[in-house]
Each structure stands twice: as structure tokens, then as C-alpha cells.
Amino acid sequence: MPIDLRSDTVTKPTPGMRAAMAAADVGDDERDGDPTTRRLEERVAKMLGKEDSLFFPSGVMANQAAVWLLAPRATEVLADVDAHIVHSEIAGVAALAGAQILAVVPSGGRVMSADDVRGAFRPRSRYYPAPGLVCVENTHNGAGGVIVPLDEFCEICAVAREHEVPVHLDGARLWNASIASGVSLPQLSAPADTVMVDLSKGLGAPIGAMLAGTRDAMERAWTARKLFGGAMRQSGILAAAALYALDHQLERLADDHENARDMADMLRGLPGVEIVEPDTNIVMVDLVAGQSVPQIAAAAREHGVLVSEWSSTRIRLVTHIDVSADDCRRAAEVLRGALTHRH
Ligand SMILES: *Cc1c(COP(=O)(O)O)cnc(C)c1O
């Protein structure tokens, strides 16, 4: 079995999770409401400090539903230039919501700041598109699992409100941000109108994500989900996996963070290599001396270690429930070898 560090989406349901899925009480969610799905929706809403939440088949669908319900047509969605919603959701914002992305380039830090957002808003004019939504990603995947500090997030939301624009929080890995920073999920969620949290990343559920917000917003999110083909039936089978994950696989995210730090420590200081200090479970390895990412990835693969070729200069390593501390140390040794011998 290779040590698979390509993503925390590769995690497979644990035996306990499979047992919980098999035993789930289910019903027709669209017709009557599925009892286990409802339990998950109520639980996640409470965990995030929102009125209600809605189960989605994927984080992408939940993000796109949020944009669809918050951003009026023919407006702009302000998002970090390296956000998931910019790179990894096709052109959903344009195709589904009829809006366009205004990509915000971080001026100094690793992710867009409140000042960056303030500067990105265009003056109101009949010549320019109007702003429709601000989207913030926490943790920020492409920047290396970076935690957006709470005060910065509050400031971004304040800027958005000055412009009378709502805020969607892409919190696919908000669980990681909360556990690593010690800031509670309701605190991290409060300033946003809607929040997406993923179930199939570090939590280890097979599929799914939750969108949370006001009861009224979730009513409209239900319409968006149906429109996108995501109305569900016996979804309790999947909700049971998520409930199991919240009971048994949430607190352990701290182990993933420790394993990421250990790998970063082992890889730091190699010639031609820069490590982005991991805040959470993602280690970005930047090859700054022209080494080939595909060659390094192939060398690692030969030794049973799978990594993600993030860009032409960046390798991404993601820790998760299916890689142990020993696996991570072994992977770091393999990568050290590959990075030292191949240029
Ligand atoms: C993975 C991810 C998503 C999408 O989630 P899926 O459940 O894979 O559709 C959205 N945003 C971020 C930041 C992600 O990392």
C-alpha cells in the first residue's frame, strides 16, 4: 500500500464508520426528510452557531449554491486569486450564478488581507460591475492550509458590509482551522452569512459537505441544491458516516497537524527547497532551483509515496487519518532522498 499524501480526500471509511452507515435510520429526504440527515443538519448548525444547515453531496455544490443564493446575477464575487472557487470549480460562478470572479491578489501575506479586499472593490460607477459577494477560504488550501486569523476575517467581513455585500466562508477545512488555532467553530463562522464545511476531507466521510446559515438562506439553498440535481433520498446512509466522523474522527485532526509539522521539519533546509510552514495538515514544498516536480513525484512514487503535483514548482503533501506518524516520517525520508539526488 503506497503512502498516499496527495489529498485528505483519499481517506476511506473506517470499519466503525461503515457499521454506523449500515445501521442508519433512513427515509426519503426530499419527500419526508431523512431522519439521520436531519440529525446531522441540526448538529452541524449547532456546532457552527448557525440557525440551520443543509447536507450536500459535495463541497463544490455547496459553494456554488451559496454563490447562487447570495450573489445577484451580473455582479462580481471577490475571492483570493488562489481560492478553490477560482481554480477548482470549473467556471461555476459564471455558469450557474451568472456572476464573475474578481480575483484578489494578496499584496504581502500568503492569503488576501482585509486591506487587499478593501483595495479590490471598484468605485461604484455605471461603467463597472457591482460587487455581489465576498468569498473567503479558511483554511486556505492553495496557500498551504493557511489559517485566516479571526481578526483578519472579521475585518474582511466589515469591509464587505461597508459595501453592503454578503460573505460566504469556504470552510472545507474549517475543522482544521478551529482545532489548530483553538478558536471555536462558532467564532470562526459568526461573521459569515453562509459557511461550507466539508465532510470528506480530514473528517474521513465518503462524500458530502454542509452549508450553514439562516433558516431562510437554507430554504433557498435547498432550491439551489435541487436545481443543481442534488435533492436526496436515503441520504442518511451518508449522514451516518458524517455523524460517526464528528464523534470519533474530529479531535484527531490534531494528529494530522503534528504529522505535517514533523514532515516540514524533516524537509526544511534542503538545497533548492523551500517549505511553507504548515498551520494545519498541508505541507507545500516549493522547488526554487529549477528541479522538476514531475521527476521528484515519480521518484517518490517508485518508493511508495504519492504526492500531489500542485504546480510546476510546488509539491503538496496532505496528512490525514489513513497515514500514521511513521508513514509521514517514512515519506519525508523518501522525499529527502528524491530532493537531494535529483536536480
Ligand atoms: C475540497 C475543497 C472544496 C470542494 O469540496 P468537495 O467536497 O471535494 O467538492 C471546496 N473548497 C476547498 C477549499 C476545498 O479544499
The ligand as an SDF file (V2000), in Angstrom:
LIG
                    3D

 15 15  0  0  0  0  0  0  0  0999 V2000
  -12.0910   20.2370   -1.4220 C   0  0  0  0  0  0  0  0  0  0  0  0
  -12.4680   21.6470   -1.3600 C   0  0  0  0  0  0  0  0  0  0  0  0
  -13.7150   22.0650   -1.8140 C   0  0  0  0  0  0  0  0  0  0  0  0
  -14.6900   21.1390   -2.5110 C   0  0  0  0  0  0  0  0  0  0  0  0
  -15.1000   20.0570   -1.7620 O   0  0  0  0  0  0  0  0  0  0  0  0
  -15.6060   18.6950   -2.4460 P   0  0  0  0  0  0  0  0  0  0  0  0
  -16.3570   18.0530   -1.3230 O   0  0  0  0  0  0  0  0  0  0  0  0
  -14.3780   17.9650   -2.8490 O   0  0  0  0  0  0  0  0  0  0  0  0
  -16.4690   19.0630   -3.5930 O   0  0  0  0  0  0  0  0  0  0  0  0
  -14.0270   23.4010   -1.7040 C   0  0  0  0  0  0  0  0  0  0  0  0
  -13.1720   24.2620   -1.1300 N   0  0  0  0  0  0  0  0  0  0  0  0
  -11.9700   23.8970   -0.6770 C   0  0  0  0  0  0  0  0  0  0  0  0
  -11.0720   24.9070   -0.0630 C   0  0  0  0  0  0  0  0  0  0  0  0
  -11.5660   22.5740   -0.7890 C   0  0  0  0  0  0  0  0  0  0  0  0
  -10.3570   22.2260   -0.3550 O   0  0  0  0  0  0  0  0  0  0  0  0
  1  2  1  0
  2  3  1  0
  2 14  2  0
  3  4  1  0
  3 10  2  0
  4  5  1  0
  5  6  1  0
  6  7  2  0
  6  8  1  0
  6  9  1  0
 10 11  1  0
 11 12  2  0
 12 13  1  0
 12 14  1  0
 14 15  1  0
M  END
$$$$
